[in-house]
Amino acid sequence: MRVLVIGCNGQLGSALMPVLARNRSLAVLGIDYPDIDIADPHSIDLVFGGFDPDFVINCAAYTAVDDAETNEDMAMRINGLGPRYLADECRKSGTWMVHVSTDYVFDGSATSPYAEDETPSPASAYGRTKLAGDQAVQELLPASHYLIRTAWLYGLQGSNFVKTMLRLEKERDTVSVVTDQVGQPTYAADLATQIGLLLDRHPAPGTYHGTNSGEVSWFEFTREIFRLAGADPDRVLPTTSAEFVRPAPRPAYSVLGHDRWMQEGLPEMRPWREALEQAFEDGISTD
Ligand SMILES: NC(=O)c1ccc[n+]([C@@H]2O[C@H](COP(=O)([O-])OP(=O)(O)OC[C@H]3O[C@@H](n4cnc5c(N)ncnc54)[C@H](OP(=O)(O)O)[C@@H]3O)[C@@H](O)[C@H]2O)c1
């Protein structure tokens, strides 16, 4: 099976490439901007023509959540139109598409985990642009897509919250972190393994939630990062979103339900704490 990974140098894409390379039944091509521009149909056409994939995994996105508030047009080109162009090319060539999306399509006002079929209600520009891309994939490839929503992603490559906290632990005596945003920190290598499982087992198409299981606040998550780094967790101080305002609103409750995996006979992803321990074993370090 021929698999095209778009955005292969990003945080998720770079975790995905070695996982897929271990599967000898796959011929894998990784590509990233500027060798492909998903906001340009001609560029997509050229890459498809040269490789003729059976599966496309789209990890490419405009991921600057705060910048998207003032650059929504640009974010929409990449997150909204890009997946539409990709899905259209997949439709014409009979290719399946794995498209990666986000918890930000929900506003975070829930108090129990969001089900896969919950109606989205984004509160940020980034969330609106990602939702536009998701809807295009669902509309154009109703029977040949996997929409994988992930959240709070961290990996060995790229910048992310875990790496930032490890740096701040070295630079500061204390660090203040919000207690009133709860979610599911997700190790990119675990999500990569789960996507590998999708290709292997080929369950029913549709939406799946690609997050490590359990839930935790950023504050408690940071305490665990400090503990694993051998630092005193009491150097992490509690604060609130009201005291730590950022351009894009953050969902207060970003917990995604995993029932769909179980319905399809597949395991959900492991608990976030085990995944974080694995990231430390794998050598995650400062950005
Ligand atoms: N990071 C998170 O916490 C998080 C949370 C929830 C969901 N997600 C979703 O997970 C997916 C992967 O995220 P990530 O953290 O791995 O993102 P990332 O590290 O920002 O990687 C995205 C990749 O896409 C590339 N790209 C940007 N514009 C492109 C274009 N027009 N054409 C082709 N490639 C382009 C980027 O290249 P350049 O570097 O050259 O721009 C980069 O290599 C995304 O769909 C994201 O929305 C992420």
The ligand as an SDF file (V2000), in Angstrom:
LIG
                    3D

 48 52  0  0  0  0  0  0  0  0999 V2000
    0.0630   20.8580   18.2430 N   0  0  0  0  0  0  0  0  0  0  0  0
   -1.0670   20.6280   18.9330 C   0  0  0  0  0  0  0  0  0  0  0  0
   -1.1140   20.7840   20.1840 O   0  0  0  0  0  0  0  0  0  0  0  0
   -2.3050   20.1510   18.2160 C   0  0  0  0  0  0  0  0  0  0  0  0
   -3.4710   19.9900   18.9680 C   0  0  0  0  0  0  0  0  0  0  0  0
   -4.6180   19.5500   18.3180 C   0  0  0  0  0  0  0  0  0  0  0  0
   -4.5800   19.2510   16.9730 C   0  0  0  0  0  0  0  0  0  0  0  0
   -3.4470   19.4310   16.2640 N   0  0  0  0  0  0  0  0  0  0  0  0
   -3.4740   19.1090   14.8360 C   0  0  0  0  0  0  0  0  0  0  0  0
   -2.5300   18.0670   14.6130 O   0  0  0  0  0  0  0  0  0  0  0  0
   -1.9810   18.1920   13.3000 C   0  0  0  0  0  0  0  0  0  0  0  0
   -0.4740   18.1530   13.3910 C   0  0  0  0  0  0  0  0  0  0  0  0
   -0.0530   19.2400   14.2170 O   0  0  0  0  0  0  0  0  0  0  0  0
    1.4970   19.4900   14.5090 P   0  0  0  0  0  0  0  0  0  0  0  0
    1.6040   19.9970   15.9080 O   0  0  0  0  0  0  0  0  0  0  0  0
    2.3080   18.3190   14.0820 O   0  0  0  0  0  0  0  0  0  0  0  0
    1.7520   20.7300   13.5250 O   0  0  0  0  0  0  0  0  0  0  0  0
    3.1380   21.4190   13.1100 P   0  0  0  0  0  0  0  0  0  0  0  0
    4.2510   20.8900   13.9600 O   0  0  0  0  0  0  0  0  0  0  0  0
    2.8500   22.8830   13.0860 O   0  0  0  0  0  0  0  0  0  0  0  0
    3.3730   20.8710   11.6400 O   0  0  0  0  0  0  0  0  0  0  0  0
    2.5700   21.2780   10.5760 C   0  0  0  0  0  0  0  0  0  0  0  0
    3.3480   21.0660    9.3020 C   0  0  0  0  0  0  0  0  0  0  0  0
    2.5240   21.5230    8.2240 O   0  0  0  0  0  0  0  0  0  0  0  0
    3.3520   22.2640    7.3440 C   0  0  0  0  0  0  0  0  0  0  0  0
    2.5620   23.1900    6.5420 N   0  0  0  0  0  0  0  0  0  0  0  0
    2.0860   24.4100    6.8840 C   0  0  0  0  0  0  0  0  0  0  0  0
    1.4340   24.9670    5.8380 N   0  0  0  0  0  0  0  0  0  0  0  0
    1.5030   24.0850    4.8100 C   0  0  0  0  0  0  0  0  0  0  0  0
    1.0320   24.0920    3.4780 C   0  0  0  0  0  0  0  0  0  0  0  0
    0.3610   25.1290    2.9660 N   0  0  0  0  0  0  0  0  0  0  0  0
    1.2850   23.0210    2.6990 N   0  0  0  0  0  0  0  0  0  0  0  0
    1.9710   21.9590    3.1870 C   0  0  0  0  0  0  0  0  0  0  0  0
    2.4470   21.8960    4.4460 N   0  0  0  0  0  0  0  0  0  0  0  0
    2.2250   22.9520    5.2480 C   0  0  0  0  0  0  0  0  0  0  0  0
    4.3110   22.9740    8.2580 C   0  0  0  0  0  0  0  0  0  0  0  0
    5.4270   23.4410    7.5140 O   0  0  0  0  0  0  0  0  0  0  0  0
    6.1570   24.8080    7.9920 P   0  0  0  0  0  0  0  0  0  0  0  0
    6.7740   24.5020    9.3100 O   0  0  0  0  0  0  0  0  0  0  0  0
    7.1340   25.0590    6.8890 O   0  0  0  0  0  0  0  0  0  0  0  0
    5.0670   25.8440    8.1060 O   0  0  0  0  0  0  0  0  0  0  0  0
    4.6520   21.8710    9.2430 C   0  0  0  0  0  0  0  0  0  0  0  0
    5.7130   21.0440    8.8060 O   0  0  0  0  0  0  0  0  0  0  0  0
   -2.5810   19.4750   12.7260 C   0  0  0  0  0  0  0  0  0  0  0  0
   -3.7000   19.1510   11.9460 O   0  0  0  0  0  0  0  0  0  0  0  0
   -3.0370   20.2500   13.9490 C   0  0  0  0  0  0  0  0  0  0  0  0
   -4.1210   21.1140   13.6220 O   0  0  0  0  0  0  0  0  0  0  0  0
   -2.2910   19.8550   16.8540 C   0  0  0  0  0  0  0  0  0  0  0  0
  1  2  1  0
  2  3  2  0
  2  4  1  0
  4  5  1  0
  4 48  2  0
  5  6  2  0
  6  7  1  0
  7  8  2  0
  8  9  1  0
  8 48  1  0
  9 10  1  0
  9 46  1  0
 10 11  1  0
 11 12  1  0
 11 44  1  0
 12 13  1  0
 13 14  1  0
 14 15  2  0
 14 16  1  0
 14 17  1  0
 17 18  1  0
 18 19  2  0
 18 20  1  0
 18 21  1  0
 21 22  1  0
 22 23  1  0
 23 24  1  0
 23 42  1  0
 24 25  1  0
 25 26  1  0
 25 36  1  0
 26 27  1  0
 26 35  1  0
 27 28  2  0
 28 29  1  0
 29 30  1  0
 29 35  2  0
 30 31  1  0
 30 32  2  0
 32 33  1  0
 33 34  2  0
 34 35  1  0
 36 37  1  0
 36 42  1  0
 37 38  1  0
 38 39  2  0
 38 40  1  0
 38 41  1  0
 42 43  1  0
 44 45  1  0
 44 46  1  0
 46 47  1  0
M  CHG  2   8   1  16  -1
M  END
$$$$
